Amino acid sequence: MSDHAADLKKHVRAYILVFVTLMVLTLVTVAVSTLHLEVHEAIIIALVIATVKGSLVACYFMHLISERKLILWVMFLTVVFFLVLLAVPAFTVHDRIGA
Amino acid sequence: MSDIPIPYTVAARPDTGLNNGKIGIWLFLASEVMLFGALFATYILLRVGAPVWPHGREFLNIPLATTNTIVLISSSVTMVMAWYSLKMDQFNRFRLYLGLTILCGFGFMFIKYLEYSHKFELGLYPKTNTFLAIYFTMTALHGLHVVGGMCVNAYFWGPGAKLWKTDKEQFTNRVENSGLFWHFVDLVWIFLFPVLYLL
């Protein structure tokens, strides 16, 4: 990350913009939950918004957007394993003992 | 005994291009992703396998949780501003922002205390049903992380800040690493909030 003061000032503008976006998305998430959508629709919308919010936090507050490739690779691999872990329950659908 | 300096606390290692603290905290966060990942996978397994699953609003207080989300997001901004203040050589502003971050942490835990105590008054415990079991497990583990982050931040706000006088860059790096953990805690809550309260 650049140490120049001018670059850092740009960062502050980005932090404020991300903060406002996160607040708006939080309110959108709550508002959508009051619409009584079908469960699968509600899950998709809520997780898409949460993923956008999480990405903003990781990219800007945690500076992943300007981080070195080594860190990006570590986190990419972690996310892959995380997704595999989440998919494990899906494998159990066809895994019936004695079936 | 002579003092042996710990290498690569500030300078980047030639092989990784990063100081040891930075690579260490990211590897730790990777392990934390898998820890919470296991709990999210458990949640999916329990929910998919259950014949009926309650909506979060049947048991949980959405306005309080929304307030907690706002508190935690605000604390992430103050945390990153604390680090930025050190980068700009403004120690007093650092103390102000880090102090606000710690206060937000107290605010989050106080609201969590209100939520938990209300549940207990109603006789709702982890043993009551599967939904509450996973709710208490995930939010309590997250709460412990908030407390852990607050302790580290309090150390850097207080006695740990002595390092600023002798090695500004190392102190700034330490605060950055503490901030990375704090933002991760915020990130976990961003997913916990809709999954437990809104779906």
Interface residues (C-beta under 8 A of the other chain):
Chain A: D3 A5 L8 H11 V12 Y15 I16 F19 L22 M23 T26 T29 V30 V32 S33 V39 A42 I43 A46 L47 I49 A50 K53 G54 V57 A58 F61 M62 R68 L70 I71 V74 M75 L77 T78 V79 F81 F82 L85 L86 V88 P89 T92 V93
Chain B: T16 G17 L18 K22 I23 W26 L27 L29 A30 V33 M34 G37 A38 F40 A41 I44 L45 V48 R57 I62 T66 T69 I70 I73 S74 S76 V77 M79 V80 M81 Y84 K87 M88 G179 L180 H183 F184 D186 L187 I190 F191 F193 P194 V195 L198 L199
